């Protein structure tokens, strides 16, 4: 008997339990229950139990780990979390939810192409400085310790550090844009709330680059 085919999927920014995301990103749902049920249904329509899913951050907000565990547990596939800026629970909590692995970023090969997976898009050093200033001002107003501020700025640097022209599959920017430079945004607002095949995302991107040369 042949082994079942395994497909690798990518998706970002479920934002379970985040009521205001419907308003902020103009999501087409009447309430948070409607949004949650739709995201889970569309996920399970395409992802098979043996498939692999890279969830590129921002699983959910509020409701506690138990609530998120209840939701993620309904979703097919071997799920790998690339942490987003709202994913602040411990690694143990995310493993309990149903994720097999929790990472800050990942490099994967798609055919002969090395692809970088992360939550936020890559930015130039100037872009990093703008964001770092915002972080420092905001955290200082909240009376956070110098060490806390340093760790957050260091984390942002690692996220924003450029990847030397490799395709970068990310989320974070929701409905702002689909492709920008080497960045490919797979936030659910860009994918009709479905996960998308990693191979298809990379193939379309490389085809677009080829057409421009």
Number of C-alpha atoms within 10 A of each C-alpha: 3 4 5 9 8 13 16 20 23 25 26 32 25 23 22 22 20 16 15 13 16 16 11 10 13 11 17 12 13 9 13 17 12 11 22 17 12 15 19 18 15 15 22 17 13 16 23 18 12 14 17 20 26 24 29 31 29 23 23 21 18 12 11 12 17 11 15 21 17 13 18 19 14 14 21 20 24 18 23 21 28 23 23 25 13 14 17 12 11 11 16 11 16 23 16 17 19 22 22 13 15 18 15 16 19 13 12 11 10 14 10 6 13 14 20 17 25 29 29 23 22 23 18 10 13 9 12 19 15 10 16 19 11 13 17 18 12 13 15 14 9 9 11 12 10 12 9 14 19 14 11 16 20 13 13 18 18 14 20 20 15 16 14 7 10 14 20 26 27 31 30 22 19 19 18 12 14 17 14 11 12 18 24 20 29 32 31 23 23 18 15 14 22 25 25 20 17 21 15 13 17 20 14 11 16 13 10 11 12 9 8 6 5
